[in-house]
Amino acid sequence: MKTSTYGGVKPGSKADGKSGAILGFVLIIVLALSLLGVGLLNLGGMNAVEVVRSYNLNKAFWAAEAGLFNARAKLRGDSTYRNLEIFPSVFSNPGFGYTVRVSSSDHVNFGVVSTGVVQGAIRIVQMSLRVEEGWPSAFNYSLFSGGQMKLGQNISVTGTGESGNLYADAGYAGGSKEPVTNSSSIYDGVSGAYPEPSAAHEVPVLETAYYDLKIAGIGPSSPSTYPAFLGGGTYFVNNSAGINITSSITGPGILVVNGPVSIASATAVIGDGITIIAQGILSIGTTSTLGSNDVFYSSTGISVAKDNTFSAGNSALITPGSIDIQKTFQFAGLIYAGGDIIMDKFTGSAGITGCVVSDGDLTIKKDLNITYDASQLPSPFLPGFNSDVVVTDGIWSQVF
């Protein structure tokens, strides 16, 4: 009897066992490929996590850099912020993911540290900045008017070149006579008899936010009288009826009053480095004495009473209102009014070393000697005026 075969191999013979060996080999390969696939998936997942982490770190870095740029722009464009009494100052922008800390000891040199945070990723960068301010171009003139200027017969102006010139944006009023000058030029903004210089100058505008904020700081519990010593800080006086300064005040420091202020006594002596901020009229009376590096600000107007003689250096009379100066007057520094300045009642001679600037009309009757001297302008730069600001970048580094 013949035995059937399949492929030359009898069923059930030893050669038939090869099929089991192949199956096992295939299973091993499948397992290896499975393990390799799982490993590749894990590796891909880890790479994806690393890519996301790296992406977030980059975003955090650019967020921190944005904080630096914002601080730089803030320091350059906001004089009120530059002159904050208390540093460090911290501000943030949650939308961009940064927090910035600005520190300064002299309001000129600033340290900026910016932290960017994105999805838990953190980057910290820092930079030093030097911010120096220059006076508006109008303060390069001995007399500058944003309106009309009316000059009397006995005006003597001393100045050379660009410094010490005269400028009247709306021209010179009828009856004005050309002053006697020492190499100074006369310009106007209407291109009449005195064509304006090649570079036209904007009238500087006094921004009152810094001073308004000081006045807003006066509370019901503030005292109603002024101290003899300001102690280097800010002293608030709550007296809407005003105060009359008849004795000495020593500084440095800031005196803020929510009413008029009168300095109207021969015994009234204002020391050096003092700023007086009045919500009402600020009047300076007979033979009072003012020091150097003083600032006198009124939210409404300034009046210098008749027969008043005093001297000061690097000081300022500033107001968004008008200034009325009567009779004899000696001053060194900046006189600025957002309104008109009137000096038309002199019986003696008046002398100013520095410059006079009005956003309104400037009227001077006679007997005024003015010497332009930039060194007598207040220093450091006064808050409230737009300025030519120069920012010098210092050392940049990444902290983390």
Secondary structure, DSSP 8 states (H G I E B T S, - for coil): -----BTTB-TTSGGGGHHHHHHHHHHHHHHHHHHHHHHHHHHHHHHHHHHHHHHHHHHHHHHHHHHHHHHHHHHHH-HHHHT-SS--EEEEETTTTEEEEEEESSSSEEEEEEEEEETTEEEEEEEEEEEEEE--GGGGEEEEESS-EEE-S-EEEE-BTTBTEEEETT-B-TT----EEES--EEESS-SSS---SS------B--HHHHHHHHT--TTS-SS--SB-TTSEEEE--TT-EEE-SEEB-SEEEEESS-EEE-STT-EE-TTEEEEESS-EEE-TT-EE-SS-EEEESSEEEE-TT-----SSEEEEESSEEEE-S-EEEEEEEEESS-EEE---SS-EEEEEEEEESS-EEE-S-EEEE--GGGS-SS--TTB--EEEEEEEEEEE--
